[in-house]
Amino acid sequence: MAGCQTTQGPQTTGALPLAPPDRSDAEWRRDVDTYGPQYRANPGDVNVAMRYAQALRATGMRAQAVAVLERLSIQNPHNKAVLGEYGRALAQAGNYDQALEVLERAHSPDQPDWRILSAQGAVLDQLGRHAEAQRYYLTALKIVPDESSVLSNLGLSYALSKDLPNAETTLRRAALHPPVDPRVRQNLALVVGLQGRFAEAEDIARADLPPDQAAANVAYLRQLLAERKAGPARKQTARAAGGPS
């Protein structure tokens, strides 16, 4: 599933809160150059270390970001902002089990943080624990009912668990509340296309993609659905011929 075309076809865009805020590559590289020397001069400065780690994550240096935040979390074991950033960095680096443990420490039931709840849901989705993930998203939505990033993650989680009608309804809700990340509409286009409504899916995709790329995504979805339908038919033919089941 995807918001962008790849050589293998569309891929899931992923949970929105795990990545750093959207800025240009040049801006993030400037932050690396700005905060790197400041961090090396004073690694205990929480604000500088967090800004540096975020810039590292955004420029693809995820292992370095984890190292910076690990050191900072040891120095500040009760700082929930630090733990939250560390947990997201671990998740983005693929260390899901450790990310869950850190995010749990970043969250207080008496002072719930919807961003942490959404990040926990995103990690659980990566681990294939979709029903659990959806409970975290729904808890977050009790705090921020119209937050598009949480609605988008919930919709994507429904899609991953093959509940396409609920996925579509939730992603449509997410797309109603600006500012809307373009990945929200691309996931909506994907879910609509997976239900066989290709023209509608292409119209949605065109809002953010060039026409040829939107058409390529929809062509891939057509191929994917055709292969899924052909799979059971081939199995039935094999059984009728006495072949393997």
C-alpha positions as CSV (number, residue, x, y, z in Angstrom):
1,M,0.0,0.0,0.0
2,A,1.4,3.4,-0.7
3,G,1.5,7.1,-1.2
4,C,4.2,6.9,-3.7
5,Q,5.1,4.7,-6.7
6,T,8.1,2.4,-6.4
7,T,9.5,-0.3,-8.7
8,Q,7.5,-2.8,-6.8
9,G,4.3,-0.7,-6.9
10,P,2.8,1.3,-4.0
11,Q,4.0,0.8,-0.5
12,T,2.4,1.9,2.8
13,T,3.4,5.4,3.6
14,G,3.8,4.6,7.3
15,A,2.6,6.1,10.4
16,L,2.8,9.9,10.4
17,P,4.0,10.8,13.9
18,L,7.2,8.7,13.9
19,A,9.1,10.9,11.4
20,P,10.4,14.4,12.1
21,P,8.2,17.3,11.0
22,D,8.1,18.0,7.3
23,R,10.8,20.5,6.2
24,S,13.2,20.7,3.2
25,D,16.3,18.5,3.1
26,A,18.4,21.7,2.9
27,E,16.8,23.0,6.1
28,W,17.5,19.7,7.9
29,R,21.1,19.7,6.7
30,R,21.6,23.2,8.0
31,D,20.3,22.0,11.4
32,V,22.9,19.2,11.4
33,D,25.6,21.7,10.7
34,T,24.3,24.2,13.3
35,Y,23.6,21.8,16.2
36,G,26.3,19.3,15.6
37,P,29.2,21.5,16.9
38,Q,26.9,22.8,19.7
39,Y,26.1,19.2,20.8
40,R,29.8,18.2,20.7
41,A,30.7,21.2,22.8
42,N,27.9,20.5,25.4
43,P,26.2,17.1,24.9
44,G,24.2,17.6,28.1
45,D,22.2,20.5,26.7
46,V,18.7,18.9,26.3
47,N,17.4,21.4,23.7
48,V,20.4,21.2,21.5
49,A,20.7,17.4,21.7
50,M,17.1,16.9,20.8
51,R,17.3,19.3,17.8
52,Y,20.4,17.7,16.6
53,A,18.9,14.2,16.9
54,Q,15.8,15.2,15.0
55,A,17.9,16.7,12.2
56,L,20.0,13.5,12.1
57,R,16.8,11.4,11.8
58,A,15.5,13.6,9.0
59,T,18.7,13.3,7.0
60,G,18.7,9.5,7.3
61,M,21.4,9.2,10.0
62,R,19.1,7.2,12.3
63,A,21.7,5.2,14.2
64,Q,23.5,8.4,15.1
65,A,20.2,9.9,16.3
66,V,19.5,6.9,18.5
67,A,23.0,7.2,20.0
68,V,22.5,10.8,20.8
69,L,19.1,10.2,22.4
70,E,20.3,7.1,24.3
71,R,23.0,9.1,26.0
72,L,20.5,12.0,26.7
73,S,17.9,9.6,28.1
74,I,20.5,8.1,30.5
75,Q,21.2,11.6,31.7
76,N,17.5,12.5,31.9
77,P,15.7,9.3,32.8
78,H,12.5,11.1,33.8
79,N,12.3,13.6,31.1
80,K,9.2,12.5,29.1
81,A,10.0,14.7,26.1
82,V,13.4,13.1,25.8
83,L,12.0,9.6,26.2
84,G,9.3,10.3,23.6
85,E,11.8,11.4,21.1
86,Y,14.1,8.5,21.9
87,G,11.3,6.0,21.5
88,R,10.3,7.5,18.1
89,A,13.9,7.4,17.0
90,L,14.2,3.7,18.0
91,A,11.0,2.9,16.1
92,Q,12.2,4.7,13.0
93,A,15.5,2.8,13.2
94,G,13.5,-0.5,13.4
95,N,14.1,-1.3,17.0
96,Y,10.5,-1.9,17.8
97,D,10.6,-3.9,21.0
98,Q,12.9,-1.4,22.6
99,A,10.9,1.5,21.3
100,L,7.8,0.1,23.0
101,E,9.6,-0.1,26.3
102,V,10.9,3.5,26.1
103,L,7.6,4.9,24.9
104,E,5.8,3.2,27.8
105,R,8.2,5.1,30.2
106,A,7.4,8.4,28.3
107,H,3.7,8.1,29.0
108,S,1.9,8.8,32.3
109,P,-1.7,7.5,32.5
110,D,-2.6,10.5,34.7
111,Q,-1.1,12.9,32.0
112,P,-1.8,11.1,28.7
113,D,0.1,12.4,25.7
114,W,-1.7,11.7,22.4
115,R,1.5,11.9,20.5
116,I,3.0,9.1,22.5
117,L,-0.1,7.0,22.3
118,S,-0.1,7.4,18.5
119,A,3.6,6.5,18.3
120,Q,2.9,3.4,20.5
121,G,0.1,2.4,18.0
122,A,2.5,2.9,15.1
123,V,5.1,0.6,16.6
124,L,2.5,-2.1,17.4
125,D,1.3,-1.9,13.7
126,Q,4.9,-2.5,12.6
127,L,4.9,-5.6,14.8
128,G,1.7,-6.8,13.2
129,R,-0.3,-6.3,16.4
130,H,-3.1,-4.2,14.7
131,A,-5.9,-4.7,17.2
132,E,-3.7,-3.4,20.0
133,A,-2.5,-0.6,17.8
134,Q,-6.0,0.5,17.1
135,R,-6.8,0.7,20.9
136,Y,-3.9,3.1,21.3
137,Y,-5.1,5.3,18.4
138,L,-8.7,5.3,19.7
139,T,-7.4,6.4,23.2
140,A,-5.5,9.2,21.5
141,L,-8.6,10.3,19.6
142,K,-10.4,10.8,22.9
143,I,-7.9,13.5,23.6
144,V,-7.7,15.0,20.1
145,P,-10.8,13.8,18.2
146,D,-10.0,15.5,14.9
147,E,-6.2,15.1,14.8
148,S,-5.6,14.1,11.2
149,S,-2.3,12.3,11.9
150,V,-3.9,9.9,14.5
151,L,-6.9,9.4,12.2
152,S,-4.5,8.6,9.3
153,N,-2.6,6.1,11.4
154,L,-5.9,4.4,12.5
155,G,-7.1,4.2,9.0
156,L,-3.8,2.7,7.8
157,S,-4.0,0.2,10.7
158,Y,-7.5,-0.8,9.6
159,A,-6.2,-1.3,6.0
160,L,-3.3,-3.4,7.3
161,S,-5.8,-5.6,9.1
162,K,-7.8,-5.9,5.8
163,D,-10.8,-3.9,7.2
164,L,-11.0,-1.7,4.1
165,P,-14.5,-0.1,4.7
166,N,-13.4,1.2,8.2
167,A,-10.1,2.2,6.7
168,E,-11.8,4.3,4.0
169,T,-14.2,6.0,6.5
170,T,-11.3,6.9,8.9
171,L,-9.0,8.2,6.2
172,R,-11.8,10.3,4.8
173,R,-12.2,11.8,8.2
174,A,-8.4,12.4,8.4
175,A,-8.5,14.2,5.0
176,L,-11.2,16.7,6.2
177,H,-9.0,18.3,8.9
178,P,-6.2,20.6,7.6
179,P,-3.3,20.6,7.5
180,V,-3.5,17.3,5.6
181,D,-0.3,15.4,4.9
182,P,-0.3,14.3,1.2
183,R,0.3,10.7,2.5
184,V,-3.2,10.7,4.0
185,R,-4.8,11.2,0.5
186,Q,-2.5,8.7,-1.1
187,N,-3.5,6.0,1.5
188,L,-7.1,6.9,0.9
189,A,-6.6,6.5,-2.8
190,L,-5.0,3.1,-2.1
191,V,-7.8,1.9,0.0
192,V,-10.4,3.0,-2.5
193,G,-8.5,1.3,-5.3
194,L,-8.2,-1.9,-3.3
195,Q,-12.0,-2.0,-3.2
196,G,-12.0,-1.9,-7.0
197,R,-13.0,1.8,-7.5
198,F,-10.1,2.6,-9.7
199,A,-11.3,5.8,-11.4
200,E,-12.1,7.3,-8.0
201,A,-8.8,6.2,-6.6
202,E,-7.0,7.9,-9.5
203,D,-8.9,11.2,-9.0
204,I,-7.8,11.2,-5.3
205,A,-4.2,10.4,-6.1
206,R,-4.0,13.2,-8.7
207,A,-4.4,15.8,-5.9
208,D,-0.8,15.2,-4.9
209,L,0.8,13.2,-7.7
210,P,1.5,13.9,-11.4
211,P,-1.2,12.3,-13.6
212,D,1.2,9.7,-15.0
213,Q,2.3,8.6,-11.5
214,A,-1.3,8.5,-10.2
215,A,-2.2,6.4,-13.3
216,A,0.8,4.1,-12.6
217,N,-0.3,3.5,-9.0
218,V,-3.8,2.6,-10.1
219,A,-2.5,0.3,-12.8
220,Y,-0.4,-1.5,-10.2
221,L,-3.5,-1.9,-8.0
222,R,-5.4,-3.3,-10.9
223,Q,-2.7,-5.9,-11.4
224,L,-2.5,-6.7,-7.7
225,L,-6.2,-7.3,-7.4
226,A,-6.2,-9.4,-10.6
227,E,-3.4,-11.6,-9.2
228,R,-5.3,-12.0,-5.9
229,K,-8.4,-13.1,-7.8
230,A,-6.4,-15.5,-10.0
231,G,-4.7,-17.1,-7.1
232,P,-7.8,-18.9,-5.7
233,A,-8.9,-19.8,-9.2
234,R,-5.6,-21.5,-9.9
235,K,-5.9,-23.4,-6.6
236,Q,-9.4,-24.6,-7.5
237,T,-8.2,-25.7,-10.9
238,A,-5.3,-27.7,-9.3
239,R,-7.7,-29.4,-6.9
240,A,-10.1,-30.4,-9.7
241,A,-7.1,-31.9,-11.6
242,G,-6.0,-33.8,-8.6
243,G,-3.0,-31.5,-8.1
244,P,-1.6,-30.1,-4.9
245,S,-4.0,-28.0,-2.8
